[in-house]
Amino acid sequence: TLMRGADVAHAGRLAGRISGDSTVAYAWAFANAVEVALGVMPPRRATALRAVMAELERIANHLGDIGAICNDAAFAIMLAHCAVLREQVLRAAKLAFGHRLMMDRITPGGVACDLTEAGAAEISACLDEIARVLPTLMQMYDSTASLQDRTVSTGKVSQALVAQFAAGGFVGRASGRNFDARRSTPYAPYDALAFDIPVLEEGDVDARLRIRAAEIEQSTGILRQLLKDLPSGDVTINLPKPPRTCEGVGYVEGFRGDIFVWLRLDADGRIARAHLRDPSWFQWPLLEAAIEGNIVADFPLCNKSFNCSYSGHDL
């Protein structure tokens, strides 16, 4: 309702605030939908920078979730260490793109700011620190029997249910559903990058945590590839006025899973209709299955291992 009648710049700001922890992914999906509707392509450098932001967002959220899951099992030291790493990612994002969450950095037609050499160096240093510390943290996780007792076999979701609900993200991939929009429906620049999609079949809290850790490792590899071969050139284009009413869709893999945006522009280039779908739509119903048969004290573990978006689901 708020988007109806808005210009694409204002509507893009609204899209980036639907679920604040996924502001990059939502803004990217919305920008893609506008660009498809208008039949334009953003500059190659802008596309690469969008992916840099998206992977930083993915890493920051996964680090926060890993620490929070362990904290709900009374293992606060993991929360502390993960919080330090997450803070370093947010500070790198601030230096590189001018905002800790990179809100309003992706706009229809490109990106709102370029990446300097200093910003790229800050991101690279952050990646080095994650590569140094994360394996030690996961070793600590693996070697703590009391923690494993809380996460392994807790909050199981069957592969059949995940397939039935088409759940994406770490919820789906922890239960054997090998789907990731970056690979399954490839879009630039991911179609030219080398990376793996981690998949497990156990479907429990432990599996959802391990998928996050594995995705952090893959995201660091993606970022190193992007920073090594950033295209040169402009970072935005001027959008044309549509000759008539037109429609477009955008599809982006956020940290929770696939985000979908459909919109219709009127002849004045304003939003006539829009629909934005959060991955939590297909994940929240599975939480009920995950908590079945578990003790009350394990509900926070199950809930945090899903970490669905409240605001994204309430659209």
Secondary structure, DSSP 4 states (H G I P E B T S, - for coil): --STT-BHHHHHHHHTTSSGGGHHHHHHHHHHHHHHHHT----HHHHHHHHHHHHHHHHHHHHHHHHHHHHHTT-HHHHHHHHHHHHHHHHHHHHHHSSTT-TT-EETTEESSPPPHHHHHHHHHHHHHHHHHHHHHHHHHHT-HHHHHHHTTSS---HHHHHHHT--HHHHHTTT----HHHHS--TTGGG--------S--SHHHHHHHHHHHHHHHHHHHHHHHHTPPPS-SB-PPPPPSS-EEEEEEEE-SSSEEEEEEEE-TTSBEEEEEEE-GGGGTHHHHHHHHTTS-GGGHHHHHHHH---HHHHT-
